[in-house]
């Protein structure tokens, strides 16, 4: 059994539903310290939801670049256990696949990163640049006491990070066919439109917020917020929930609540989007309240040293010409991009993430480790 496969199985066997780490970070520290890594646990959050984060760094030769691997040891809940074909926290092999919660998202990547580092340091030692790992247990949770907090600490310390690879599962049909070189921003709003409750038979004595807001919502649906660019699709505005009414069929509701979300490109800003929404609502003379939540701003890493090194490593190992993409949801890359100029995401196939019977292809684990190692060689030697 390869070292990367063995470590993947060990990590899957550690029960770590968010924000629990299950001892994964301690295991990683025990492997990294003999390689010359300084390992530090940074813990944040209330006692009932305590988040542990591992910051491990090996300083390398003076003047060398620093490459950071980033990931998360926490996993999403398993869902109904009786729907799994095997225990989600017992690594199980079937038909060339390794099953278990976190197999794809993202314990395989963490194992591959760790073994790649071990091989790289054993071969190149002090001739190489610096290497770091940032591992959190709060990526699948609220994401308020994990990577974002560690990045704040690193910024305060003046830590210089040149490149970052986040081990999110990005491949689609075969290992290496997609790198995420950016992500869209996420801006949510909760809109409460005020009306006057009344009897449905006497509408002249009430104000129906459903009727009042309908035309404004239709305008927002039709709005072209921007046209995207070379890397990003146009900004999207979507409603996720609409609620009004008391449950009775003869009552005009007194208010209506709409939940909506922007997934926005670098062509727009949170401020510009907020301004345009408020202008549309004000144009319709609505009485409303609007609470905003910015989950993350967009980030983008254009063609450069990191993209080239990773793409070359993928082609060398798999023969695949990778595609750059910014599709999908948000990731911790949105926090890391604040302190690191080049951030990409790359990992195994994402077809089973968060699903029942999550798995990875066993045949992909060793090549994934080799890609990470070759990227280290391409950037730090």
N, C-alpha and C positions, 0 to 999 in steps of 0.2 A: 504494500500500500504506500502511495506517495505521501510525503510529508504534508503537502497541501490538503490532500483528501482526508488524511488522519486528523488534521487540525480542524477542518470543516466539520467533521463528524463530532468532534469534541465540543465545539461551540454550539452546534445544534442541540446537543444533549444538555446544555445549560439552559434551564427554563428562565427566560428573560422577557416576559410581557412588560411593555412599557409601564413605568419607568425603571423596572428592575433590570439589573445587569446580569444577575445570575453568576457572578464571579468571572465573567468573561474577561473583563479588563485586567483583573489581577493575573489571570493566566497569561495574557499578552505581555504584561509587565515582566513576568518571570522569564519570558523568552527573550525580551528585548534588553534587559539590564546586562546580561553577559556580553552583549554586542557593543556596549559602551553607551547605551541610551540612559539619559536622565528621565526617570518616570515620575510623574506627579499626578495625584488625584485631586481634581477640583470639584467640589460638591456644592450644589446650590438647591434652593427650594425648601418648602416646609417639610417637617419631619414625616408627615403622612404621604408626601410625594417627593421624596428626596431623589435628586438626580446626580449620578456620578459621571464624571468625565475624565478620560485619560489624556494627558498631554505628555508625549514622549518625544525626546529630541536627541539626536546624535550630531555633534557640531561639525564634523568634517574638517577639511583643510581650510586654512585662512584664505579669505577672499572667494571661497567657493559658493555656488548657489545652494539654496535650500529648497528641497522638494518635500511637500507634505502630502501624505495620504490621509483621507478623512472618511469616517463611516460611523455606523451606529450598531450597538449590540442589542438594543431593545427591538422587540418584534410586536406586531399587532396581535390581538387576541386570536385564539385558534378557531373560534366559531364552534358549532356543534361537534363534539368529539366523536359522536356516533356516525358522522358523515366522513370521517377520515378512514382510510383503509389501514392505517397504522398509527401508533401513538405519535403525535406531532413533535414530541420532544425525545423521540428515540430514532436516531438516524437509520433509515431503512432503504435498502437497495431493491429496486425492481426494474427490470427491462432497461438496464443501463442508466437509470436515473436515481438520484439520491433525494429521498423525501424527508421533509421535516419543516417545521415553522422556522422561517428565517433562512432557509436554504438558498433562495434567490435574493432575498431582501433582508440583510445582506451579509450573512456570515461566511458565505463562500468567498466573497470579495475580500473580507477582512483576513481570512486564512491565507488567501493567495498573496495579498500584500505582505503579510508577515513573513511568509516563507521566501518570497522574492527578496525581501530586505535581508534575511539571513544569508541567502546565497550570494547576494551582491556584496555585503560587507565581508563575508568570508573570502571572496575572491579579490576584492579591491582595497579593503581596509582603509588606511588613512590617506590613500591617494584620491579619494572621492570627496564630493561636496557633502553638504549636510542633509539629513533625512529626519522627518518628523511624522508622528501620527497624532491625529486628533480623533478620539473615539468617544461618542456620547451615548447615553441611554435615554435620550429625550427627543429623538427624531420622529418617532411614531406617535408621540404625545403632543402636548401643547407647544413644544419647541420654544419654551421661554427660559429654561434653566440649563440648556444644553450648549450646543455649538455657539449660539449667539452670545452667551455669557463668557465662554472661553475666549472667543474672539475679542471681546471687550478687554479682558485681562491681557491678552497678548498685545493688543494695541497700546495699552497703558505701559507695558514693559518695553515697547519699541521693538518687538520681535519682527525681523525681516523675513518674509516668506516670499519666494520667487514663483513657485509653481505649486498647484494643488490638484490632485486627482481624487475625486469623490467616488467611492465604489458602488454607486447606485447601479442597479441592473438596467442597462440601456440597450442591450442587443435585442433585435426583433426576431429575425428568422435564423440567424447563425451568429456565433460568437464573433464580435468585431465589426458587425455591419453598421453600427451607429454609435457615435460619440455625441453626448450632449455638451455643446459648447456655450450654453446659456439657457436661461429660463425666463418665461414671462413673469411679470409682477402680478400680484393678487391683491385687489382692493375690494372689500365688501361693504355693503351698506344695508342698514335696516331703516326703512322708510315707514313712518307712521303718519297717515293722512287723517286729519280730523274732520268729522262730520257732526251731525246732530241726530241722535237716535229718536225713532218715532214709530208710530203705527204705519204699516205698509199701505193702509187704505187712505191715509192722510199725508201724502208726500209733501204737500205744501207747508206742513208743520215740521218737517225734518229736512236734513241734508244728507244725501246718500254719498258716502265717500267713495263707493265703488264707481258710481257714475262720474263723480268729480275727477277722479284720477285716471279714468280709462283712456282718455285721449292723450294725456301726458305719457302714459306707459307705452301707448302705440307709437308715439314720436320717438321715445327712447329706443324702442325695438328697431325702428327704421334708421336710426342714426349711424352714420359711418364715422367712427371715432378717429381712426387713422387708417392708412393703407399698408402698414407694416413696412418691412424693408428686406434686404437680402437675406437676413437671418431669421426674422420674426414674421409670423402671419399678422394680419390686421388685428387690432384690439377687439376683444369680444365682450359684449355685455349680455348677461343672462340672468333672468329671474329664477330663483330656486323655490320660493314659497310665497303664497299669497293667502292671507287669512282675514276674514271679516265675518261679522254676524254673531248672533247669540245662540244659534242652533234652532231657533224658532223660524217658521216660514212666514210669519206675519209681522216681523220686526225689521225696520230699516236700521242697519248697524250704525254705531256712533263713531267707529274708526276702522281703518283698514291698515294692515301691516304687510309690507312687501320686503322680502329678503332678496338681494341681488348681488352679483359679483362681476367685477371686471377682471379679465386676464389680459394684461396690457403689455404692449411692446415698448421698446426704447424710443418710439416715436411720440409717446405720450408720457405725461407725468401724473402722479396722484393729484397734484393741485389743478392741472388743466381738466382732468376728468371730473373732479368734484365741482369745479366751477361751472362746467357745461350742464351737469345734472341739476344743480341748483337753479341755473338760469331757465331751464325748461320747466321745472316745477313752479318757479315764480311767474313765468309767463302765463301759466294757467291759473294764477291767483289762488293757489292751494294754501290751506292752513296745514302745516306739516312739521314734523320733527325728523331729522335724519342723522343717524349715528354711523360713523365711518370706522372701519378697521382695516389697517394696512398690514397684511400678512408678510409682504415682501416686495421689494422693488426688483425690476428686471436686471439681469446681469448678462454680459456677453464677453466671450473671449474670442477674438478674431484669429485669423491665421497667424501663427507665430511659432516660437520654439517649442512650446508644450504640445500644441496640436500636431506639429510636424513629427516630434519624437514619438508620440503615442500612435499616430497614424502609421509611421514607418515600422514600429514594433508590431502592430496588428498585421500589416502586410507581410512582414518577415515571418511571423509565426503561423498565420492562417491563410495567407494569399488573398485576403479580402481587402477590397478598396472601401474604406469606411466612409460613411456619410455623416456630415455635421448636421445637428438638429437642435432646435430649441423647444420642441413640442413637449407636452405632458404638463404635470403639475409643478409645484415648487419643490425645492430641496434645500438642504443646509448650505448649498453653494451660494445662496443669496446672502448669507451672513459672512461666509469666508471671502467673498468677492470684495468686501469692505476693507480687508487687510492684505489681500493677495491679488496681484494684477492679472494673473492667468489661472483660471479655474475651469476644469472640465469634469465631466462625469463619465465613467466607463465601468461596465461590469457585465455579468452574464445575461442570459435571456430573461426578459421581464414578463413572459406570458402567464406565469402562475403566481405572481406576487400578490399577497393578501388573500389568496384563494385557499379553499380546501385542497389538501394534497399538494401543497407547494413543493416544488422540486427544481433541481438543476440537472443538466446532463453531466454525468461523471466524466465523460470524455472532454468536457470543456474546462475542467478545473486546472489541469496541468498547463494547458495553453494560456489560460488567464494569468496564472502565476508567471509564466515566461514573458508575457506581454508587459506586465508590471516591471519585471526585472530588466527587460531590454529598454524600457522607457527610462529607468534609472541610469542605465549605461549611456543612453543617448543624451542625457541632460547633465549628469554629474561627473563625468570623467573628463 
